[in-house]
């Protein structure tokens, strides 16, 4: 076959099985059994097959190495997340574009959301370790662009690549943890994986304070171009090494696939419709908040209409065209999946709305240092991590989660009510931190449960897919919350400044609106008191939105099915026979 024929063949379906892996022949299977290895089911996609295969050959050392690699990956992930995020405020302020902070964060969140399904699908097709390489490459590109940016547009471009790298790494971490844990242990395993977050926010507060006051935010971002690939190399090498060992042992055989097969396996058409639809639907919401003519801009209406059309077209496409749908329609008929997704979206909406300008507000209205503002912002996350571990342990002991989740939602709503009272300039530091702790308790329970509840009602082959869907909905909620916060800030802050500073010039109002560095009146002056009051008014308006969202969350939590958590990968494994298959017994090498 000539070069041209080979090239054309890449865009045709291969004659082999639609899966990119296959089981070994019966004779070789018997040899594998003699070596106490099992045979990977040939119907599984490559990513799942490789994970199951490496568990058959990793032994005790390999198991420990994988968990150590995950731990190191989580440490650098959380350290990056808790520092680079805070540099955004100073980056946008240095460009005199602080009002664009919500727009940039919304774009990041939208990208983070819509990239989860394709990354999960790609990890199923080519493998977990191989997909890690792609996400770390996106990280590196983002660091280079952001650290060297000379305009806010270049910085925003780097922020998009950062979102791809971050969301891909996050979803891969959760997928691998879920791959090697049982349904009963999964909540605890996911919770304990975020243990580094108990430490990194406090460390990062000193780092951010030192970097901003010293070498500058650019170097603060640039240093991760070395740290991230170094730390990620451990889990990548471990995964690739044991996948290769399993392949050499004949446990799983990887077949060549054409470009057509690859696009079919990741459901490229469905991914474009799903991801593109949500992106075009949500992006205008943020753009309208920062566009002077707002909804009078014609292209925003057209973009939203096109987004709705994409999402409507997704349903018939997934039903009639897609061979490996990214969103199987049966998911929409599963109450556990639907309610888990909606709870995640609403919870994230409230969180993002109340946190988008929390950092800037604490610096302005309470004269917090960079370090103390960082402490305040991440108190919620630290408490969430602790409570998530405890919630996972309760799920392990009780094998249930419905009533625990309902309790978490109630705490969340109470927290928003308290927040209405404790978002003023005269509130004490203790009051501000108490409300953050209350919110962390609720979110720690909810965010742990929604992932596990959706995962246990699907097969292992669909684990990555359903995980990405739940995280997609959570991130979409975050995007809406950030867009709402940005819209409220943009449309009310100038007016509140004019109310509290009636004698201020338009230039002064505009400077205060766009930056928190170098333009604030001195602390203790009447002008500073007026600015603090204006900012606090805006924060309270945003909090009202989060409180309203709490009502539907209570209703949804009461409707969530109370599925029993088993000691298998999911509830379907209880329905399958565990007897010998092709002369071999299935492997039980999972977290137990």
N, C-alpha and C positions, 0 to 999 in steps of 0.2 A: 504494500500500500504506500503510495506516494505521500509527500508532505501535505499536499492540498487535500487529499482524501482523508488523511488523519485529522486535519484541521476541521473539515466539514463534519466528521464523525463525532467531534466533541459536542456538536449541537443537535445530536440525535440521541434518543434513548438507547442505552446499551442493551444487549441481548441477555445480560445477566439479571440476577435478582435485583429488585429495586432497592434492597438494603445494601449498604456498603460493607457489610460483614457477613460471614457465613460460618456455620459450624464445620468442624473437621469431619472427614469421612469416618464411617463406622469403624473401620480397622484401626485408624489412628485414634479414634475415641477410646477404644479398648486399651490402647497403649497408655493414653493419658490417664485412664482409670487406674491402671497398674501403678502409675506414679502418683496416685492419690490426687490427681487433678480432675476437675469437672469440665464438661463441655458447655460453652456458652451457646445459648439458644440462637440459632441462625436468623430468627425473625426479628431480633432486636437491632436497633440502629447502632451505628458504630460507636458513638460516644458511650452509650450504656453498656454495650458489649465489652469495650475496653476497660471500663471501670470494674465490671464484674470479673473480667479476666485477671486484672492485676490483683484483685483481692484473693484470687486462688493461688497466687505465687508470691505474694509479698512477705509472708511469714510475720513473725513478731517485729523484726527490725524494720521492715517496710511499712508496717502499720504505724509504728512510732515516728518514722521519718515523715510520713505523710501528714500526721497531726502536727509535728514540729514545723513543717513547711507551711501548713495552714496558719499556725500561730504566728509565725514570722510575717506572713502575708497580711494577716489582720492587724498586726502591730504597725507596720508601715502604712497600711491603708488608713487606719484611724488617725495616725500622726499627720499624714498628708491631709486628710479630710478636715481635721480640727485646726490646721494652720492656714492652708491655701484658701479656705473659705473666708477666713477673716481678712486676708490680704485684699480681697475684692473691694471692701469698703475703702481702703486706702488707695487702691489702684484707680477706681472710678473718681475718687475725690481729687487725685493728682491730675486727672484729665478735666477737672471741673464738670463732671457728668454724674454726680451722685444720684440724681433722679433716674438715671438709667440702670441703677443697681438691680431694681426689681425686674426690669426687662431682661437683663443679662441672666439673672438667676432663673427667670421663667424659661428662657430659651434653653438653658442648661438642663432644667428639670424636664422639659418636653423631650429634648434629645435623649436624656437618661431614660425616660419612660419608653419612647418608641423604639429604642435600640435594644431593649431587653429581649423581646421575642426573637429577632433575628440572631442575636448572639447566642441565645439558648438553643435555637435550631442549629446553628453552625456547630456548637459544641456537641450536639447529638450526631452530626454527620462526620466531622473530622476528628473529634476527641476533645477532652477537657484541656489537656496540656497544650495542645496546638492552639486552642482558642486563647489561652492565657498569653501566648506570645503576641497575638494580635492586639489584645487590650493594653498590654504594657507598651507596645509600640505607639499606640495612640496617646498614652500618658506622656511619653518622651516628646512627641511632637508638640503637645500642648505646653509643656514646660518651656521649650525653646521659643515658641511664639509669644507666650505671656511675658516671659522674663525680658524679652527683647522688644516688646511692643512700644511704639512711639505714638500711637493713637488709640482711642478707645475701640475703634473698629478692629484693629489687629488683635487687641486683647480679647475682644469678644469672640473672634475666630479661634483663638487658642482655647478659650473657655469651652467652646463646642467640642473640640477634640478631647479636652479634659473630661467632659461629661461622658463621652463614649468610653474612654479608658476606665473611668470610675464605675460606671454602671455595669460594664462588662466584667470587671473584677469582682464587684459585689455579687452579681448573679452567679458567677462561677463558684465563688466561695460557698454560697448557700446551696448550690446544686451538689457540690462534692460532699459537703457535710450531710446532706439528705441522702446522697447515694450510699453512704457507708453507715447510716444509722437506721434503727427500726422506728416505726411509727410512735411507739411508746416513749422512746428516748429522745425523739427528734427535737422537741421543744427545748429540752435541757441542753442538747448538743448545740443548737443554734444560739441559745442564750449564752452558753459558756464561751462560744467562739468570739463574742464581743467583749470578753473580759478585759482585753487591752484598753478598751474605752474607759475603764475605771481609772486609768492612769494617764493616758495621753492628753486629755483636756487640760489637766493641771500642769503637765510638762509643757504643752503647747502654749499655754498662757504666758509663761516666762520666755519661750522662744519668740512668740509674736511680739511681745513687748520689747525684747532685746533687738530683734531684727528691724522693726519699724523705727526704733530710736537709734539704730546703728547702721548696718549695711544696707538697709532699705528692703522694701517688699519684693523687688525684682530678684535679689539674691535669695530671699526667703523661698521663692518659687523654684529658682534655678537649682538649688541644692538637691532637690528631689530627682533631678535627672540622673544623679549618681545613686542615690539611696534606693529608689524604687526598683530598678532592674536588678540590683544586687540582691535585695531581699526576695524578690519574686523568683529568682533563679532557683531557689531551693525546692519549691513545690513543683516548678516546671520540670526540673531535672528528675525529680522523684517520679512524677507521673510518666514521663517519657521512658525512663529506664525500666520501670516495671511493666509498662505496656509492651515494650520491646521484648522483655523476658517472657511475657505471656505468649507473644507471637512466636518466639523461638520454641517454646514448649508445645506449640501446636494447639493451644487452647482456643485461639481465635485467628481467623484468616481475614485479612483486609483485602478487599477487591478494588480494582481500579474503577473509577466512575467517570463518566463524561461530564462536561459542563452542564449539559441538559439534565443529567441525573442529579447533579448537585443543586441546581435551581429548583428541581422538583422536590427534592428531599427537604430543603429549607422552606418550601412553599414561597418562592420569591414573589409571585403575584399577590398572595395573601398578605405577605409582609409589607409590600408596597402600599396596598390598600389600607391595612390596619395602621401602620406607622404613619404613612403619609396623610391619611384621613385625620387622625388625632392631631398631628402636627399642624395641619392647615386649619383645623377647627380652633385650636387653643392659642396659636401664635397671634392671631389678630386681637384676641382679648388683651394681651399684653401690649401689643403695638398701639392699640387704640388709647391705652392709658398714657402713652408718651407722645402721641401725635397731636399737635395743636387742634386740628380739625376733628379729632376723635372719629366718631363713626360716620362723619360726613366724607371720609376718605373712601372713594369707590372701591379701590382694590381690596380693602379689608372685607367688605361684604362679599365680593367675588371669591376671595380666598376661603372664607367660612362656608360659603355655599358649595365650593368644590370639595372641601373637607367632609361635609355631610354626604355628598354624593359618593365619595370614596367609601365611607363607612356603610352606606346602604348597599353599594355594589359588593361589599365584602361577603354578605350573607349568601347570595346566590353563587358567588364564585367559590366559596368554601364548600358549598353543598354539591355543586355540579361539576366543577372543574378541578379543584385541588385534589391531588392523590394523597398528600401528606399535610392536611390543613393545619395552619398555625393556630386557628381558633375553631376546633370542632364544634359544630352546632349543638351537640349533646351537652356541652358545658353549660349552655344557656338554659338547659332544662334541669340542671343539678342545683338544688337549693343551697347546698353547702358551698359550692364554688361561687355562685352569684352573690350570696350574702357576705362571704369572706372578702370578695373583691370590693363590694360597696362599702363595707365597714372600713377597709383599708383606705379607700379613696376619701371618705369623709373625715376619718381621723387625721390623715395627712393634710387635708385641706385646712382644717382648723390649726394644726401645728404650724404649717408654713405661713399662713396668714399672720399669726401672732409673733412669728420669729423673724420675718423678713427685715423689719426695721428695729428689732429689739436691741441689737448691738449698737446701732447708731444712736437710738434713743437713750440708752443707758449712759453713753459717753456725753451726750448733750444735756439731758435733763437731770442726771445725777452726778455729773462730773467724774465718772469712773475713768480709771486709767485703762489702757489697752488690756492689761492683764486682768483687771477686775471685771471688765466687760466680757472677756472671754470666759471667765469663771461663771458668770451669770448665764451666758448663752448655753453652755454645755452642761450645766447642772441637770437640766431635764434629761439629757442623754445618759449621764452617769447613773442617775436614779433608774432610768428606763432599763439600763443594762443589768443592774442589780435585781430589779423586780422581774425582768425577763428570765433570769436564771432561776429565781424562786418559783415563777410561774411554770417553767419547764419541769421543775422537780415536783410540783403539785400535780401536773398533768401525768407524770410518770407514776405517782403513787395512786391517784384516783382513776386513771385511764379515761378521764372525761375532761371537758373544757368549756361547756356552754355557760354554766353558772359563774365560773371564774371570769369568763369574758364579759358577762353582763355586769359583774362587779366592777371590772375595769372601765367599762363605758360610763357607769354612774360616777366613778371617781373623776373621770375625764371632764364630764359636764360640770360637776361641782367645782373643779379647778378653774373652768372658764368663768363661772359665776364669781369666784373669789378674785379672779384676775380683773374683772370689771372694777372692783374696789381698789385693787393694788397696782394700778398702772398710772399713778400720778407722780408729780415731781416731789411731793412731800412725804411719800411712803419711805419707810426705813429700809435699810439693806436687808435686814432679817425678813421683812415682809416680802420683798422681791424674790428672795431665794426660797421662801416657803412655798409660794405659788408655783415656782419652777419644779420643786420636789413633788408637789401634788400632781402636777401634770405628768411628771415622769412615771409615777406609779400607774396611772391609767394607761399611758402609751406602752409601758413595758409589758403589760398583760395583753393588750389588744394586738400589738404588732407581732408578738410571739405566736399567738393562737391563730391568727388569720392565715399564716403561711402553712402551718401544720395541718389545719382543718381542711384546706384545699388539697394538699399533697396526698393525704391518706385515702382519698376517694378515687384516685386514679392509679394506673399501673406504673411500674418503675420506668417503662419506656417513655411515659408522658410526664415524668417528674420535672424535668427541666422546663418543659413547655408550660405546665401549670404554675410552676414557681415564677416564671417570667411574667405570666399573665397577672398574677396577684401583685407582683411588684410593679408591673405596668400601671395598674389601676391606682396603686398607692402614689406613684410618681405623678400620675395625671392629676390626682387630688392636690398634690403639692404644687403643681404648675398653676392650677386654678387658684389656690390659696395665695400664691405669690403674685399672680396677676391681679387679684382682688386688692391685696395690700398695696401694690404699685398704683392701681387706679385710685384708691382712696387717698394715698399720699399725694399723688399728682394733682388731684382735683380739689383737695381740701387744705393742704399745708400752706399754700400761698395766702389763701383767704384767712386762715387762722393767724398767720403772722401779721397780716394787715389789721386784724381785730386787736391783737395784743400789742402791736407796734404801729399805732396810727400815724406817727410822724416819720416813719422810716421811708427812705427813698426806694424807688423800684429796683435800682441796682443792688441795694442792700438786701431787699427781699429775695431777689434772684440768687444772690451769692449764698444766703442762708439755705435756700431751697436746694442748691446743687452741691454743697460741700459742707463737711463738718471740720475741715482742717483750715485753721488760719483766719476764719472770718467770724467766729463766735465772740460775742461780747465777754468781758471778764466775768468770772464767777462771782456772784454776790451782788452784781449791779442790777438795777431795775430792768435794763434791756435784756440781760441774760435770763432773769426771771420770766419775762414775757416770752422769750424764745422757748424756754422750758415748758411753759404752759401750753403754747401752741403745739409743740411736739407731743405732749401728753394727750391733748385733745384728739389728735390724729390716731394715736395708739389705741385709745379707747374706742374710737369708731371701728377700727379693725377688729378689736376683740368682740364687738357685738356680733360680727359675722360668725366667728367661731362658736359663740354661745348658741346662735340659731341652729347651727349644724348639729348640735348635740341632741336635739329632739328626734330627728330621724334615726340617729345612731342607737338610741334606746330601743326604738321599735324594731330595728333590724337585729339587734343583739338578742331580743326576746324570741325571734323567729329562727335563729341558727340551730340546725339539728345537732343533737348531742351524740355524735358518733363515738363508739368505744375504740380506744387506741390499743392496738395489738402489738405483739412482739415480733411481727414480720414487717417487711418493707412498707406494706399498705394493707388495707382490709381485703383486697382481692386475693392476696396470697393465702388467706384462710380458706378460700373456696377452691383452691387448686390442690391437686394431689401432690404429696411430697414423696411419693414412692420413687423407685429407680426409673431413670429415663435413659434409654439407650445404654443400659448397663452401668450408668453412673448416677450417683446421688447428687442433688443440687447442693451447691456450696452454701454454708451458713456463716461465712466469714464476714460478719457485720458487727457494729457496735452493739453490745448486749450488756 
